[in-house]
Each structure stands twice: as structure tokens, then as C-alpha cells.
């Protein structure tokens, strides 16, 4: 008896090849029928603003629209103040670089800058209140935590910059 021509070996090899072929066809079919992974999302400024609060706060589409409208209204309201602040800062820089800076004018500009900043911060607090009114109690807690994190992150960044500039100047 020839070992390679035995009926048992040929049958076993044939069954093994059929199983391997069916498995391979199954894998190929599965790869071609499953949904392709979405490509990278290109985030624009407008999308990122909408998603920034919508996803973490689990806002409904109606709440998201309210947030967007409140945001637009807030920026329309503070835009004149922001333009005035920019103009005042420009005047302050100009006065600082003059041959003989007028300290009274600089003081007046700084006072006016502070007043304008206070108006913007007051409007911002009102804006946060309006946003909180749109939220459910659980969403309000999340919104409060997000806003605290944002404000503390900015403070820490400014604090680090201040520390870097002051440490570099110490003797």
C-alpha cells in the first residue's frame, strides 16, 4: 500500500482543504460586508463650538440650538465692548512709547479698560446664567464643572507664564 494513495489520507486532506477554503471565504466576505470605519473628522470652528458643549452635557438638539443662539446673542452684545477694549489697548501702547508718556492719560486709559472688562465679565456671567437656564439640573452641574475647568486652565496658563518671566529676571 502506498501511503499517499490511501483513501483515509486523501479524504482527510480534502476535508481540511474545504474547511480552510470556507474559512477564507468567510473572512473575505466579513471584511467586505462590514461598514467601513469613518475617516477622520475634519473639525471646523463652527462644528467644534457646537460639539464642545453638546457631547459632554448630552444636550438635545433643541438645547444645542438654544446654546448656539444664546452664544451668538452674547457675542453680538459684547462685540462693541471688545472693539473698544482693543482700541483702548492700542492707545495705551501708543502713549507708553511716546517720548514723554502722560501718566494721567495712561491711568485714565487703564481705568477705562478696567471698566470695559468689568462690563464684559458681567455680560459673561449673565450669559452663563442663560445657558444654565436651558439645562436640566444634572446638565447644570456638568456645565458648572466645565466652566470652572476652563477658567482655572486659563488662570494656570497665565500663572505659569508670569512665573517664567519673573523667574528669568531674578538675580
C-alpha positions as MATLAB code, in Angstrom:
seq = 'XXXXXXXXXXXXXXXXXXXXXXXXXXXXXXXXXXXXXXXXXXXXXXXXXXXXXXXXXXXXXXXXXXXXXXXXXXXXXXXXXXXXXXXXXXXXXXXXXXXXXXXXXXXXXXXXXXXXXXXXXXXXXXXXXXXXXXXXXXXXXXXXXXXXXXXXXXXXXXXXXXXXXXXXXXX';
ca = [
       0.000    0.000    0.000;
       1.182    3.372   -0.958;
       0.890    5.790    1.958;
      -0.147    8.833   -0.182;
      -2.891    6.945   -2.041;
      -4.766    5.656    0.925;
      -8.394    6.601    0.982;
      -8.290    7.886    4.563;
      -5.429   10.359    3.929;
      -6.956   11.755    0.766;
     -10.360   12.188    2.430;
      -8.811   13.924    5.439;
      -6.768   16.277    3.247;
      -9.816   17.075    1.127;
     -11.950   17.869    4.194;
      -9.169   20.025    5.650;
      -8.843   21.991    2.392;
     -12.624   22.506    2.192;
     -12.679   23.819    5.786;
      -9.778   26.189    5.084;
     -11.428   27.457    1.887;
     -14.767   28.048    3.612;
     -12.988   29.880    6.453;
     -11.062   32.054    3.998;
     -14.217   32.857    2.016;
     -15.999   33.719    5.280;
     -13.229   36.114    6.338;
     -13.194   37.778    2.923;
     -16.979   38.149    2.952;
     -16.918   39.575    6.503;
     -14.251   42.165    5.565;
     -16.189   43.339    2.523;
     -19.650   43.496    4.100;
     -18.931   45.301    7.370;
     -19.294   49.059    7.386;
     -16.062   50.902    6.728;
     -14.604   52.890    9.571;
     -15.413   56.567    9.198;
     -12.477   58.667    8.123;
     -11.013   61.370   10.293;
     -13.481   64.112   11.116;
     -12.421   67.499    9.915;
     -13.381   69.809   12.728;
     -14.155   73.350   11.772;
     -14.553   76.138   14.267;
     -18.340   76.069   13.948;
     -18.573   72.306   14.475;
     -16.192   72.339   17.412;
     -18.209   75.054   19.145;
     -21.421   73.096   18.776;
     -19.886   69.807   19.867;
     -17.893   71.358   22.703;
     -20.934   71.552   24.959;
     -23.359   69.227   23.191;
     -21.488   65.967   23.696;
     -20.222   66.350   27.285;
     -23.526   67.785   28.508;
     -25.686   65.390   26.454;
     -27.716   68.272   25.089;
     -30.763   67.597   22.976;
     -30.826   69.127   19.515;
     -33.228   71.813   20.787;
     -30.913   72.649   23.683;
     -27.953   72.773   21.296;
     -29.818   75.239   19.079;
     -30.634   77.362   22.143;
     -26.989   77.299   23.206;
     -25.925   78.374   19.715;
     -28.448   81.218   19.610;
     -27.504   82.399   23.114;
     -23.845   82.313   22.101;
     -24.495   84.435   19.008;
     -26.556   86.902   21.032;
     -23.839   87.147   23.689;
     -21.120   87.896   21.149;
     -23.304   90.471   19.412;
     -23.821   92.127   22.784;
     -20.145   92.231   23.845;
     -18.628   92.937   20.413;
     -18.745   96.755   20.831;
     -17.019   96.441   24.207;
     -14.346   94.150   22.757;
     -13.681   96.621   19.951;
     -13.445   99.445   22.485;
     -11.022   97.398   24.608;
      -8.822   96.757   21.577;
      -8.838  100.462   20.738;
      -8.001  101.443   24.320;
      -5.119   98.955   24.412;
      -3.787  100.403   21.184;
      -3.950  103.920   22.659;
      -2.237  102.667   25.820;
       0.627  101.179   23.811;
       0.966  104.371   21.749;
       1.072  106.508   24.869;
       3.580  104.155   26.514;
       6.003  104.585   23.610;
       5.761  108.343   23.335;
       8.816  110.469   24.227;
       7.175  111.723   27.426;
       4.331  109.400   28.443;
       1.417  111.166   30.110;
       0.854  109.179   33.300;
      -2.584  110.725   33.836;
      -3.690  109.645   30.364;
      -2.257  106.164   30.931;
      -4.106  105.957   34.240;
      -7.353  107.099   32.589;
      -6.921  104.553   29.800;
      -6.235  101.783   32.319;
      -9.302  102.770   34.342;
     -11.463  102.748   31.218;
     -10.010   99.369   30.227;
     -10.930   98.002   33.644;
     -14.457   99.388   33.369;
     -14.922   97.833   29.913;
     -13.536   94.497   31.091;
     -15.940   94.575   34.018;
     -18.851   95.101   31.605;
     -17.697   92.123   29.506;
     -17.330   89.917   32.598;
     -20.779   90.983   33.813;
     -22.258   90.078   30.413;
     -20.403   86.760   30.543;
     -21.906   85.919   33.942;
     -25.345   86.759   32.577;
     -24.630   84.575   29.539;
     -23.670   81.641   31.774;
     -26.919   82.110   33.700;
     -28.897   81.976   30.445;
     -27.048   78.813   29.391;
     -27.764   77.209   32.760;
     -31.461   78.029   32.379;
     -31.569   75.875   29.225;
     -30.035   72.875   31.029;
     -31.526   70.223   33.258;
     -30.228   70.121   36.857;
     -27.735   67.346   36.035;
     -26.557   69.222   32.950;
     -26.146   72.383   35.048;
     -23.736   70.568   37.344;
     -21.721   69.364   34.349;
     -21.787   72.843   32.780;
     -20.598   74.377   36.030;
     -17.716   71.887   36.233;
     -16.740   72.539   32.588;
     -16.758   76.309   33.068;
     -14.698   76.011   36.259;
     -12.190   73.840   34.431;
     -11.953   76.315   31.548;
     -11.453   79.304   33.837;
      -8.892   77.543   36.019;
      -6.965   76.300   32.971;
      -6.640   79.855   31.666;
      -5.576   81.052   35.110;
      -2.944   78.322   35.433;
      -1.576   79.113   31.960;
      -1.294   82.817   32.799;
       0.225   81.965   36.178;
       2.868   79.750   34.521;
       3.747   82.487   32.019;
       4.071   85.000   34.841;
       6.301   82.640   36.816;
       8.530   82.017   33.760;
       9.011   85.724   33.107;
       9.628   86.632   36.746;
      11.982   83.699   37.413;
      14.103   84.588   34.420;
      14.658   88.128   35.751;
      15.623   87.335   39.321;
      19.310   87.762   40.179;
];
